[in-house]
């Protein structure tokens, strides 16, 4: 069973930065594509960004391009989300997810097999 555990969420002022981490229990982490999704109160969960197994391919939602950066450390079985220039509309629970198709940086939730429990990010104005 693959376990994904997010950390790093918190309260930050608009314009600030946060770095989220997602630790994966699976030895197959280095073969998996990873993604971040988020869900704001009263809204559906939405795609944020994804990264391929080697890190050579990434995909970003238009709303975060230029502000968020996804990266991974396969030696540590961890994927990161560096968030800068945060806005109140970035407030959400952030989830990491994995799929075994290591090159697929998909924006579709159905392509991801495992999910973490989420970490809350709150951006105050």
N, C-alpha and C positions, 0 to 999 in steps of 0.2 A: 504494500500500500504506500502510495506516495503522499508525503505530508509537505505542505507548504505553509510557512509561518512568516507572516509579514511583521515588520516593526518599523519604528521611526516616525510614526504619525504624531500629530500634536496640534497645538494652537500656535498660529503665526500671524503676524500682521501682513496686510497687503503690501506687496513689493518684496516680501521676505523669501527665504529659501528653506527647503527641507529636503532631506534625502531618505527615501524609503528603502528598506531592504526586504528581501524575501529569501529565506533559507529553505532549501529543498533537501528532503531526506533521501531521495533516490540516488543510487549510484549511476542511474541513466541520465542524470541531469545534463551532462555534457552532450547528450544526443537529442535533447529536447529543446524546442523553441519555447520561449517564455514571453508572457505578456502581462501588462497591467490594464485593468479595467477599473471603472469607478461608478459609484451610484450615489447620486445626490438625493436628499430627502424629497419624496414624492415623484421621483423620476426613475426611469428605467436605467439599468446598468449599461454603461457605454464604454466603448473601446478607448484606450488612451495611447498605448504604444506596444510594440512587440519587437523581439529580437531573435534572430536565428541561433542555432546551436553554437556556432563559432563566433557569433557577434558580427559577422560580416554583412548581415542584412538587417535593416530595421524598417519599421513602419510607424508613423505617427498620425494621430488625429490632427486635423487642421487647427483645432482649438488650442493645441499645446506645442505646435511646431515652433522652434526657436526659443522655447522656454524650458521644456522638459528634455531630459536625456536619459535614455535607457542604456544600461551596460551590464555586463556579467563577469563573474570570476569563476570559471569552471573548476579551479583548484579549491575554491571554498563553497562550491555548490550554492552560489548566491547570485541573485539578480538585483540590480539597484534601479531606483528611479530618482534622479536628481531633478528637483523642481525649483525653478527660479522665477522671479517676477510674479509671484503668486497673486491671484485675484480672488475676491470673495466667491466668484462662481466656480472656483476649483474646490470649494468645500464639498467633501464627499467621503464615503468609505471607499478606500482603495484596496483592490483585490489583485493578487497575482495568480496567474494560471499557467499551466504547462500543456504542451501537446507533443506527442512522440514523433510527429512529422517535423523533424528538426529544421527544415528549411522554410516551413510555412509560417510566415509572419502575418497571420490572418487577423482581420478585425472582427471576425464572427465568433461569438461565444460558443457556438455549437462545435467549433473546431478544437476546443480545449477540453482535455479529459480530467484534469485535476485543478482544484481551486483552494486557495487559502481562505481563512476566516475573515480577513480584512483588517485594515487599520484606519482609524478616523483621522482625517485631515480637516482642520477648521481654519479658514482664513478670515480674519476680522478686517473690517474696513476702517 
